[in-house]
Amino acid sequence: MSTLTIFSSVPAQADSPEQPAPGSRTVPTVLGGDLEVPLKDGRTVHYANLDYAASAPCLEPVSAAVNAALPAYSSVHRGAGYASQLTTARYEQARHSVRAFAGARSDDAVIFTRNTTDATNLLAGCLPAGTTAVVFDSEHHASLLPWDDVVRLAPPAFPGEAVRAADSALAGIAGPKLLVVTAASNVTGELWPIAALAHIAHRHGARILVDAAQLVPHRQLNVAALDLDYVAFSGHKLYAPFGAGVLIGRRDWLAAGEPYLKGGGAVKAVGADGIEWHEDPEPRHEAGTPNVLGAIALAAACDALAATGWAPLVIEEERLIARLRDGLATVDAVHELSLWGPDHPRVGIVSFVVDGYSAREVAEALSNEYGIGVRDGKFCAHPFVSHLLGAVADGGCEDGRVAAVRASIGIGTTDEHVDRLVEALRELVSR
């Protein structure tokens, strides 16, 4: 098995006879591709959005799905009126679309949340008493912080060390345990060996939660094939507007856990003698009126990417990220951050530092002088960025002493965007 296959998210799946061949599929268009932004010299230029890892722009099919729902939307599940019934059907269809997109098992719960952080905290509240979480310090704060009892592991020097460290940590824990790991780093884009880590977790009677927020915009996910217990991801990184995410996974912990929100919809009955909560995880943890339009948008993004097929998306992304990394390598003062070396498989994310400039100075210059949007800071992964930079940070996300610049690509990224960034950095360091 090749290295790329080992670290990609799923086994390849053949197209059905009814689907068009990959080469004939049309990649959906993102909104905002014609956005003009002002420069400090008074000119305007087309925006070069290289900040997809923070929030990806909305796909046109997503916008169309939301617009189609707007004239007749209403609260779901408890209304007899036509608008309520129609919206309920769309909301539940969204659940099916997200389940299919993730390759989840037929009996997995699919709970709509606000985002990946919300989904992770929901699961944290449902862990059986005495559960210990095992998490690497290379994780996003959403995976690093929610746990009451936690064993934190140092960033591994290579993928095999990640597996061995998880193996050793889980072997030393009694009682329920949960391994928490990213599928693709939000700092470096590097793909983690989640299949091997799931195998190790299950060998020790543990479960695994995978943060797939940075994976699903770039690679196909198959929860069942990878034997993952739980996955979480966000709509706003998956070409949908803000406000919707999802937790997918095994029902038993979720059905037994305390309702995430206590209120209407989470209950079967409320009386003088007490409360009877729903046993089904979806209503149990979706109290109140849910974000219907967010769920519809998330599902529409899932459907659009599935209809496109992953082959053309991955091929174009790998071409562009290679062009970007090759270009950055020609600028002597630019240093790319990596945990496992330049040849390790990754999604379309590159973080770097520039000699002589703070990360904020670089990001501001790129925006103000060249119309390029990137991210700067520690990317809500303070321990990891500090590790990569070989320093101990004690400041916040805007602390310029220990911070990096992150460029990230996706649907809508062009050669011109990539080349503009490289040439802008070349000009900055030549001053």
TABEL-V296830 format. One record per backbone hydrogen bond with DSSP energy under -1.0 kcal/mol. CO is the residue of the C=O (numbers start at 0). NH is the residue of the N-H. Records with the same first field share a line. If there is no record, write none. Layout:
# TABEL-V296830
CO=NH ; NH
This chain:
# TABEL-V296830
1=5
2=6
3=7
15=18
20=23
21=24
28=59
31=34
34=46
36=44
38=41
42=38
44=36
47=372
49=407
50=53 ; 54
57=30
58=62
59=63
60=64
61=65
62=66
63=67
64=68
65=69
68=71
80=84
81=85
82=86
83=87
84=88
85=89
86=90
87=91
88=92
89=93
90=94
91=95
92=96
93=97
94=98
95=99
96=100
97=101
98=103
101=222
102=223
104=107
108=248
110=246
112=244
114=118
115=119
116=120
117=121
118=122
119=123
120=124
122=125
127=130
131=177
132=150
133=179
134=152
135=138
139=142 ; 143
140=144
148=132
150=134
152=136
157=161
158=162
159=163
160=164
161=165
162=166
163=167
164=168
165=169
166=170
169=172
175=131
176=206
177=133
178=208
180=210
182=191
184=188
188=346
189=184
191=193
192=196
193=197
194=198
195=199
196=200
197=201
198=202
199=203
200=205
201=204
206=178
207=229
208=180
209=231
210=182
211=215
214=217 ; 218
221=225
222=227
228=249
229=209
230=247
231=211
232=245
234=237 ; 239
235=55
238=58
243=234
244=112
245=232
246=110
247=230
248=108
250=254
251=255
252=256
262=265
263=287
265=277
268=275
270=273
273=270
275=267 ; 268
279=283
280=284
289=291
290=294
291=295
292=296
293=297
294=298
295=299
296=300
297=301
298=302
299=303
300=304
301=305
302=306
303=307
304=308
309=313
310=314
311=315
312=316
313=317
314=318
315=319
316=320
317=321
318=322
319=323
320=324
321=325
322=326
323=327
324=328
326=329
327=330
330=333
332=354
334=352
340=343
344=190
346=348
347=408
349=406
350=336
351=404
352=334
353=356
357=361
358=362
359=363
360=364
361=365
362=366
363=367
364=368
365=369 ; 371
366=370
367=39
370=47
372=49
374=405
376=403
377=380
379=140
380=384
381=385
382=386
383=387
384=388
385=390
395=398
403=376
404=351
405=374
406=349
407=51
409=412
413=417
414=418
415=419
416=420
417=421
418=422
419=423
420=424
421=425
422=426
423=427
424=428
427=430
